[in-house]
Amino acid sequence: MIDLKDRLGVDYEEISRVLVSHTVGYFLATVAGGIFLDFLPKYAYVILGFAFFMAGLGTAGTPFTSTLWGLGFLQHVAGWGHGFTDAAGSVVCVRLWGAKASAPMHAMHSGYPIGAFIIPLIAIPFLSPDRPAAVNGTTPAPPTVEEAWRLSQVQWPYVGVSVLQFIIGIVFFYFQYRELVTYEDRKQEKSPRSFAAFLSPSRFLEGQGRKAVFLLVFLFLFYTMFQFNQNPFTQYMVSYMVETGMYSKPEASVVYSTFWICYASMRWVSIAIAAWVPIHIMLSVEITGLCISGIVLAVWGATNKAVFWAFTCILGLFSSSVFPGGTAWANRYLDASSIVFAICVVGASVGSTAANYATGYLFEYMGPRAMLYLFMGCGCGLLAVFAVMQVSVSPLFAPGRPTQEETMEMSVHGDKDDKRDGDGNDDVANANPPMSSQQK
């Protein structure tokens, strides 16, 4: 981000608009993809193929643009690709594994942190040099646009990633071809027959439309708060370390990569954990740890290098499985379809959009440390939202649970009804004729 910012000659508040452009594309793609796949789930693979091609186009062009609006457009295109990927990926997992999709969903999402920790290490040789240290309290001016283009060669990692994305897109197009060749109507795939059925909340929780709406709203808030918590840290972590003088660019990239190593490791471990531990227990532990880590980073880690690095790694362990865990939770407590997953991802995109702009503004005008306080507050908010979600699906709020008075009344009426048959005669008398003297 620092090199792209210097190449365009803009500040952090302005570069944050590009991230907002990306998340707007992500938001639109998840909505469009969720609606499309709710009616035609068998085309999930072709959606993934187009998703990787769009992401590849946006990625390839990002480092070569010389204007802020051009960078925003390319990131918007990439956002469409990333949104389609998340919308269709969960659908593929549920179609293949059904109610046992929790572990495969964690496996699918475990690929993300692997790329995230490899790329910063690959990018280190291509980054521009660090700016000289401040002399007599005077911070050196940032490089000119011409110097930034000459000193940074960051475009080559972008090109390499885009080539891989095009290759993966071709693979998914092949999967779609095989799907259509071998496809037979699957009775278990239920698509809404009308637009009214599509909008009915009762389809997500049979016979409990109001509770379904409540859970969907809180699921949306869950992902909004999670991305509001994650984006300030993951998007601006390196900038924070460099701008505060805590680490140099290469050192900050190493710290950033260790965060993703921990993140990726726990994603893979969580595949096994998800197969044995109930999802609500996993999420409770993870979100509590995330909240505690955020408090420590904001209060003590802001000025202490050792604490910052240590709790960055701890944060990676606790936050890694929250996103796939939320979709697994939805699959557990709701009749999950592509629309439910789309609501999750739309919530995430809304949180990302708001968080990117808010963090860029705070970073530029309130100071880098304001980012950590925003991160800490959203982590506490996430814990509160999940607590409400979990209580609402507990046995305490289970439908159809009669009170003690209702139970007694039902028992009395049941006894009376049992004594009468359909003709109004005494059932007991009909069922038990008088006994003979021998039987007596």
Secondary structure by P-SEA (a helix, b strand, c coil): caaaaaaacccaaaaaaaaaaaaaaaaaaaaaaaaaaaacccaaaaaaaaaaaaaaaaaaaccccccaaaaaaaaaaaaaaaaaaaaaaaaaaaaaccccaaaaaaaaaaaaaaaaaaaaaaacccccccccccccccccccccaaaaaaaccaaaaaaaaaaaaaaaaaaaaaaaaaaaacccccccccccccccccccccccccccaaaaaaaaaaaaaaaaaaaaacccccccaaaaaaaaccccaaaaaaaaaaaaaaaaaaaaaaaaaaacccaaaaaaaaaaaaaaaaaaaaccccccaaaaaaaaaaaaaaacaaaaaaaaaaaacccccaaaaaaaaaaaaaaaaaaaaaaaaaacccccaaaaaaaaaaaaaaaaaaaaaaaaaccccccccccaaaaaaaaaaaaaaaacccccccaaaaaccccccccc
